[in-house]
Amino acid sequence: MSKLLEEMRDLIRTLHYTYRSEEACLHWIGQYILFPGKRHPTEMELAEVSAFLTHLAVKRQVAASTQNQALAPLLFLYKNVLNEELPWLKNVERAKRPSRIPLVLTRAEVKRLLKQLGNRTGSNRVCFTQTTDEQVRDLLAQAAALNNESKNFVHSR
């Protein structure tokens, strides 16, 4: 392990961070050092930090939370280990957080959905965390069709 990473690990342990946080920080700093071709962070400028974070968002298509998890150790490294302040990172392409619009069903739709799903178990379970209104209505129609089809079969256990 390089002297820089050992120094960072010592500081993290002095601050009583969790082992998992330590490993994550060292992982992201290692990725950052390897990104431009094994250069020491003191030799890199804001452009390299921006390029690394933009690379994560654009080329590797990481989630916004992953990009933030990579940014935090970089800020920690420069501020606490190297004692350098990084100006605000304006030119960084930030990973986009997906917009999540809550879906609200009417009471009648909820009753119909629950009735159609009935006592189904196993692979017939449905997850509605990221569905649109149209998709839920389609699922209601599919559930109704499945319920009608299942009446024609004899179930044995």
N, C-alpha and C positions, 0 to 999 in steps of 0.2 A: 504494500500500500504506500502511496506517495506521502511525502511529508505534509503536504497540504491537507489531504484527506485525514491523516492521523490527527492533525491539529484541529480539524473540524470535528472529528469524532470526540476528541478530548473535551472540546467546548460544549458539545451536545450533552455529553455525560455529566459535565459540571453543572449544567442547567437542569439536570434530571429529566430529560426527555425520555419517552418510552423507547424501548429497543426497536420497535417497529418504525417509529418516527426517525430514529437514527439510521436504520437501514434504508428507508425511503429517501432521506436527504442525501446519503452517500451515493445511492443509485442515480439520482437525478444529476448530482454534480459530476459523477463519472460520465454520464451520457453527454452532459454539456462539454466536458473537456474533450471527449472523443469526437464530438460533432464537427468542429472545424479542422480536425487533424491533430489531435493530441497537443493542444497549446495550453499553456498555463493561463489561468483566468486573469492574472495581472497583465498579461500581454494582450488580452482581448478588450474590446471596447463595447460601448452600448450597441453598436451595430451587430456584433456577434450574439449578444443576448437576445436582441430583437429577431435576428435570423433564426436562432434556435427555437424560440417560442413560436415564431411564424411557421417554421418547419413542422413542429408538432401539430399545429392546427391545420395546415394545408396539406402537407405530404402524408403525415401519419394519421391524419383525421381523428385526433384524440378528442374526447369530450372536453367541454369547458372546465369541468372540475379537475380533470387530469392535467390540463394546461396550468391551472392554478396551483396544483400540487407540485408541478415542476418549477413554477415561478418562485414559490416561497423559499425553497432551499437556495436558489440563486441570490435572492435578496439577503438571506441570512449569511451566505458566504461573503458577499461583498461588504455588507454592513458590519458583521460581527467578527469575521475571521480576517479579512483583508483590510478592514477599516476604511473602506471606500464607499461613498454614497453614490448610488445610481440615480440619475435624474429620472423623472417619470417616463415610463416606457410608452411613448406616444405612437410610435410606428410599428407596434406589434399587432399582427393579425390575431385577434382573439378568437378562440373557438366559440361558436354560437351555441347558446343554450336553446334547446328546442322549446317552442312555445307550447304550453299545455293549457288547453281551454277546458274548464270543468264541464262535465256532461250532467245535465239535470233532466231526469225523466219525470213525466207527470205521474201522479198516483196510479192512474189507470194503466200506464205503460209498465210500471213496476209490478203491479199485480199480474198483468198479462205475462210479463217476462218470467216471474216466479212460477206462475201456473204452468207455463209451457215447459220450463226446465224441470218442474216436478221433482221426482225422486232420483233423478239421474246422478250417476257417480262416475268416477274415473275420467276417461278421456273426453267425456262430454261436458266437462266443466269449462266455463267461459271466463275470460279475464277482460275487464273493461277499462283498464288503466289508461290506455292511449287510443281509444276508439272515438270516432266521430259520431254525430247524431245519426247520420245515414247508415253507418256500419251497425249501430245498435238496432236500428229499425230492421235492417236486413237480417240480423241475428234473430230478432223476434220472429220474423217470417220463417226463417230456417228452422227455428225451434218448433214452431207450430207445425211445419211440414213433417219434421222428424217425429213429433208426437203423434200425428195422424198415421204415419207409416208404422210406428211401433205398435199401434193397436192391432195391426194385421198379423203380428208375429206372436208366437207363444214363447215366453221366456222360461227357460229351465235353468236350475242351479245345480 
